[in-house]
Amino acid sequence: MSVEGMWCFLTAQNDGPRDQLVAGGVVTLETGRIFGGDSIMAYKGTYEVGNGRIEGIVDTWQFNQMVSPADDVFGQRGGKRKFEGQLLFEDREIVGHIWPEDAPNGALPIRLVKITDLD
């Protein structure tokens, strides 16, 4: 199977319980590249897959100017985020962690579920 596809991305909030995945958006993984976002933030980055694991880095920023300046799940206005995870269920689910590049101890849990393959 391939990780390439459109994924539902879920994570916890920095100021909430770590076991409640209440924030998220949609990301597309395609040939080592990541594109996505939610209603306020956009994401763009790269990833690598090997030995049943995925890791990468994304830039995040607020694209929606219709709302006041907004913080992301880390209480920041975006920035570089690193992530890592394990591929499960024939590459249809990913569980792992995401954190600000400059704060590896601030990791939040993530779960991605594949919505569709790329045709």
N, C-alpha and C positions, 0 to 999 in steps of 0.2 A: 504494500500500500504506500501511498505518498501523503506527505503532510500538506502538499499544495491544495489550497481550497479556501473557502470562506468559513470563518470560525466565529462563534459567539465567545467573547472574552468576559470573564467574571473575576472580580477581586474584592477584597475587604477594604474598608476605609481605615486610614491611619488612626483616626480617633474613635474607632469602634471595635467591637469584638472581632478577633482574627478568624473566627470560625463562621462568620456570616458574610458570604460573598454577595454583596448588595450593589456593587458598582460595576460598570463594564461598558462594552461596546461591541463593535464588529471589526475583525481584522481579516485581511486576505494575505495568505502566505503563498508566494509565487517565485520560483527560481532564486531562492535565497533572499528575497526582498519581502518586507512587511509594509502594508498600507492599511490604514483604518482610522477609526475614530468613534466618538460618541456625539451627543448633541452639542457639546461645547469644545472638546479637545480633538485634535488630529494627531495621528501617529504615523511615523515613517521610519523604517530601519532595515536591518539585515539580520539573518539568522543562519545557523549551521545545524545540521542533523548528523548524528552518528551514534551507533551502539544503543539505539532505543532512547536517545536523549536529544533535546533541542536546547540551544542557547543563542542569545543574540542581544542586540542593543537597539533601542528606538529613541528617536527624538519625539517629544510631545510638546504641543503648544496650543494655545487657545485660538481657534479660527473664527468662532462665532462672536461677532462684535455686537450682536443684538442683546447680549446680556452683559452685566457688569463684569469687570475682571474677576475671574473665577480660579479657585485653587483646585488642584487635582486631588487624587486620593491620598497623596502624601502631604497635603497642606501647602503645596508649592504651585507656582504659576507655570508648571511644565519644566522640561529639561530632559537630559539624557537618562534613560532607564535601562538597566540590564535585567535580563530574565534567564531562567533556566527551568527545565521541566523534563518529566518523563513521559514518553509516548505510550499510550495504553489503548486497548481494544482495537487492534489492527490500525493504529494511527488515527483513530477517530476521536480521541480525547487526550488532553495534555493536562497534567497537574504539576505544579511547581511553585516558584516564587519570582517576584519582581521587586526591584529596589532602585532608589536613586543611585546613579553611578558613583557619586561621592559619599554615599551613606549605606554601605553594604549591610550594616546591622539593622537597618530599617526595612527589611524585606517584608512584603505582604504575600499571602498565598494567592495563587491564581489557578483558575480552571478554564480550559478552553474546550469547547465541544464543536466538532465539525458540522457545519450547516450543509455544505455541498462541496463536491469536488469541482475542480476547474475543467471545463470541456475544451 
